[in-house]
Amino acid sequence: MTLAIATHDRPAYLAEALASAYAQDYADLEILVVDDASGPETVALLDAQSDPRLRVLRLDENVGMVGAFNRLWQEARGELVAILDDDDVCVPDRVSRSVAVFDRHPGTHVAFGDSITIDANGLPIGEWTVGHLAGERLLDVLVRRVNMICHTTVMVRRSLYATLGGYDVDLPVAQDYELWLRALPDHEFRTIPGGPVVRVRRHGANSTTAAMPEREQAYVELSIRKALGYRTLRELVPEIAWDAIPEAWAERHARIVLAAAFARRGLTALAAEQLEGADAGPQTFDAAARADPTFAEPGSRGSIVLTSFGWNDAGGGTRVPRNVARALVRRGYAVTVFYAGVAERPGLTPYAVEETSEDGIDLVGVFNRPHGLLDLGHPLREIDDPPIARAFGELLDRVRPNVIHYHNLHNLGASLVDESRSRGIPAVFSTHNYWLVCPRNYLFRADLSLCDGPADEGRACASCVDAPHLSDGYAARRSGVRDRFSAGVETCLAVSETVAHTLLDTGFDDRLVQVLAQAMPEPEGLWRAVGEARPAGRRGRDLVVGFLGSAYPHKGPQVLVLAAQAMPTDVRVEVHGDVPQRTIGALQALDRLGRVEFAGPYSEHDLPAILSRIDVAVVPSVWWDCAPLVVAECLAAGVPVVGARMGGIAEAIDDDVDGLLVAGGDPGALAGAITRLTTEQGLLERLQAGIKAPASFARYVDALESAYAGTYRRAVGTLTTESGVGLPQRPRPEREVPHAAEKLVRFTTRTRALVAAPCWGDPDGLEAILACWASAFTEADDVALVLLADTHVDGRSDELAGRIDEAARARGIDLDGDLAELVLVDDASAGRALAHAAAGDGYLCLHRGAPGLERAAVRAGVPLLELDVAAFRGWSTGRIAA
């Protein structure tokens, strides 16, 4: 390889740069200096050098630094060329660490690294850290933020220079930046691990310094302007859902994104040009959709509300509703997403509601909630978080959707189902985790030991979340969630057989639970781009094993790292994804042989490039994984998957056909499977050939439409769908009292019944109800008072009866003689409470935390009463109506 230095009259600094080149610990090294017509002092310095590795090329005429850089790669004898500015200093292992990147990743074209900034005297004044950047994410950073690649740290494959024609001689500044913009994303860039590789000197004679910002900015702008001529908007702003929204709208959105980025960089002319282009496009999403023949008339097929945890956030439970919402908009539905906002909104109040829109989807997010991903220790709030339920109810009253699709309810509350049921809106539920039965979502304990489900009717969950004093609360959570589900959800779409059986084994109604395997649009794109025509066998000399996704302990990265210690030497392991720094340290401690590389975070848009370089993927989860989307993505790229025989993983992989299944949590079994792929002739090729095209996302949405219409059924091993069946009309009976009237008959034989929801924690309020009732009616009146209570929340039946007796004594009321009839409804949670509210002849609510009950009564045409004797009497004689 060649370590290349271009110089012009910097003899003092050049001597130090040459010394650092001689000190490299890499043996097979050419040191090439291009002297750009320097004066006698530099000539004398170079003539005095005696190291046999040094080769000097003298230019008779000064061609400038860009011309000299081009002569460097043209004259270099090495396949790899490392650039060193003549005033900078290499660390001793700079070359060896850089070459190691190319050896480990033969497809690499450019490797770049961290640097230490020094002053004119060589004293450290700062650091430049690049982290893990590659592919489209690197292009995004270069275009929208800053040039992260310090030129003097790079090692470049000489063929890249030849292919692209080297540096642009019209750019005396930022010529390296412009070259990287030309090279990305078609050429592979990688970072050099292990810390700084160069000490970069900052002094008054630098070509780019803080003293010349306007000159540098001008050439940066020129470089970006060139890139805009040969890079498409899709390449520059890949995060936009280009295939899911009208192209004209996507282009407008992309230009607005670029304009904002250029404005932040101070590139005002470029920002203005992009805004001008955006203004030339459609000004509304609906206009763009109407002009696109692939889109149905916006809102023509009805209205749907989806729920989600987060919106533009990571995770399958968020990706699925996001993709589904976009697909439904394309099919002509008006879509609103109600979601629990993940990020804090500084300056806003708790439970602040933020309404926005994106790509034709109305978004309603609840932010600054007191709970994050999980709400451990607050079981009753998981059932009902009143501010969230109230915001959801208000949304439903405004939007009046035909159907609701709940994508989990964690951080929203099970009482949202009360809101849809009380309004007679059909509801479909997709469960992406085990929240319905497990407060931790994942059916494992804090130490990752597996859980079989909520024991002791949910009370055991209290100890699992380190809140043993809340055992009754967790029992209430279990029954409250299940009751609401049973009463208010028409179909539950389990993402796998594993999830379905878990629900059935824990008491959920088998008539409601169906299985619908997820299918996302990304695998279809991966199949077309990578998997369909993927060459058989390994991509390189070594078998490359990849782990993709967030490396949290329950996903088993530690199992893979331990397995790597027993794998053959011709296996390389790469971990792609977000790994907390603390976790990296722990995993590196397990990696005694140094066989695992942590490649850093990636985006969905990096997947084709990453998966094209991986030979086999590993999904080593140690929990009952519901249905990991990553399996479908890897298979779609033609990458066989070795997975743990746990949960939905075992359903997604056809063992010994398109992948291998091993015992979960067993590093030895995993190492054995990988070893088979290196020693068993033709196994990798056979597994690659066994991979089929991914499931159709369009058919998945067809199935969802059928579920919305109530016609989806999955027979054993098959999937039947109907497309274009439309949505059911919301039932609008004169009085909607499903199943409730029969239940009330058991409690009262009176002609009329007033249903009341007292606040059981307020004895004064209970006393007021009883006193008003006793003043309004006598035993001879043919009316009954029905007091609603949930024994799991408000107390046991005997406790509640005691409170009633105590309240009556406090007001001097004879319950036996004065009251017409008293009915205590035990366990009135979920659908039963709503049904009773809708089935009475009048409704009285002193409990402000139960708005769903009040709305249920209104929907059913039941009059709402004030706590007033005259109102009670008027109601009993029929003078007060709904």
HELIX and SHEET records of a PDB file:
HELIX    1   1 PRO A   11  TYR A   22  1                                  12    
HELIX    2   2 PRO A   40  ASP A   47  1                                   8    
HELIX    3   3 GLY A   64  GLU A   75  1                                  12    
HELIX    4   4 ARG A   94  ARG A  104  1                                  11    
HELIX    5   5 GLY A  135  ARG A  144  1                                  10    
HELIX    6   6 HIS A  151  THR A  153  5                                   3    
HELIX    7   7 ARG A  158  LEU A  164  1                                   7    
HELIX    8   8 GLN A  175  ALA A  183  1                                   9    
HELIX    9   9 PRO A  213  TYR A  230  1                                  18    
HELIX   10  10 LEU A  233  LEU A  236  1                                   4    
HELIX   11  11 GLU A  247  ARG A  264  1                                  18    
HELIX   12  12 THR A  268  ASP A  279  1                                  12    
HELIX   13  13 PHE A  285  ARG A  290  1                                   6    
HELIX   14  14 GLY A  316  ARG A  330  1                                  15    
HELIX   15  15 PRO A  379  ILE A  383  1                                   5    
HELIX   16  16 PRO A  386  VAL A  399  1                                  14    
HELIX   17  17 LEU A  416  SER A  422  1                                   7    
HELIX   18  18 ASP A  456  GLY A  458  5                                   3    
HELIX   19  19 ALA A  460  CYS A  464  1                                   5    
HELIX   20  20 PRO A  468  LEU A  470  5                                   3    
HELIX   21  21 SER A  471  GLY A  488  1                                  18    
HELIX   22  22 GLU A  497  ASP A  505  1                                   9    
HELIX   23  23 PRO A  521  LEU A  526  1                                   6    
HELIX   24  24 TRP A  527  GLY A  531  3                                   5    
HELIX   25  25 PRO A  553  LYS A  555  5                                   3    
HELIX   26  26 PRO A  557  ALA A  564  1                                   8    
HELIX   27  27 GLN A  581  LEU A  590  1                                  10    
HELIX   28  28 GLU A  604  ASP A  606  5                                   3    
HELIX   29  29 LEU A  607  ARG A  613  1                                   7    
HELIX   30  30 LEU A  629  ALA A  636  1                                   8    
HELIX   31  31 GLY A  648  ALA A  652  1                                   5    
HELIX   32  32 PRO A  667  THR A  679  1                                  13    
HELIX   33  33 LEU A  683  ALA A  689  1                                   7    
HELIX   34  34 PHE A  697  TYR A  708  1                                  12    
HELIX   35  35 ALA A  740  PHE A  747  1                                   8    
HELIX   36  36 PRO A  763  ALA A  776  1                                  14    
HELIX   37  37 SER A  797  ALA A  810  1                                  14    
HELIX   38  38 ALA A  830  ALA A  839  1                                  10    
HELIX   39  39 PRO A  851  ARG A  859  1                                   9    
HELIX   40  40 VAL A  869  SER A  876  1                                   8    
SHEET    1   A 7 LEU A  54  LEU A  59  0                                        
SHEET    2   A 7 GLU A  30  ASP A  36  1                                        
SHEET    3   A 7 THR A   2  THR A   7  1                                        
SHEET    4   A 7 LEU A  80  ILE A  83  1                                        
SHEET    5   A 7 MET A 155  ARG A 157 -1                                        
SHEET    6   A 7 THR A 108  PHE A 112 -1                                        
SHEET    7   A 7 GLU A 188  THR A 191  1                                        
SHEET    1   B 4 VAL A  89  CYS A  90  0                                        
SHEET    2   B 4 VAL A 198  ARG A 201 -1                                        
SHEET    3   B 4 SER A 115  ILE A 118  1                                        
SHEET    4   B 4 PRO A 124  TRP A 128 -1                                        
SHEET    1   C 8 ALA A 352  GLU A 358  0                                        
SHEET    2   C 8 ILE A 361  PHE A 367 -1                                        
SHEET    3   C 8 ALA A 334  ALA A 340  1                                        
SHEET    4   C 8 SER A 303  PHE A 309  1                                        
SHEET    5   C 8 VAL A 403  HIS A 407  1                                        
SHEET    6   C 8 ALA A 427  THR A 431  1                                        
SHEET    7   C 8 THR A 491  ALA A 494  1                                        
SHEET    8   C 8 VAL A 513  VAL A 515  1                                        
SHEET    1   D 6 VAL A 596  GLY A 600  0                                        
SHEET    2   D 6 VAL A 571  HIS A 576  1                                        
SHEET    3   D 6 LEU A 543  LEU A 548  1                                        
SHEET    4   D 6 VAL A 616  VAL A 619  1                                        
SHEET    5   D 6 VAL A 641  ALA A 644  1                                        
SHEET    6   D 6 GLY A 659  VAL A 662  1                                        
SHEET    1   E 4 LEU A 822  VAL A 825  0                                        
SHEET    2   E 4 VAL A 783  LEU A 788  1                                        
SHEET    3   E 4 ARG A 752  ALA A 757  1                                        
SHEET    4   E 4 GLY A 842  CYS A 845  1                                        
END                                                                             
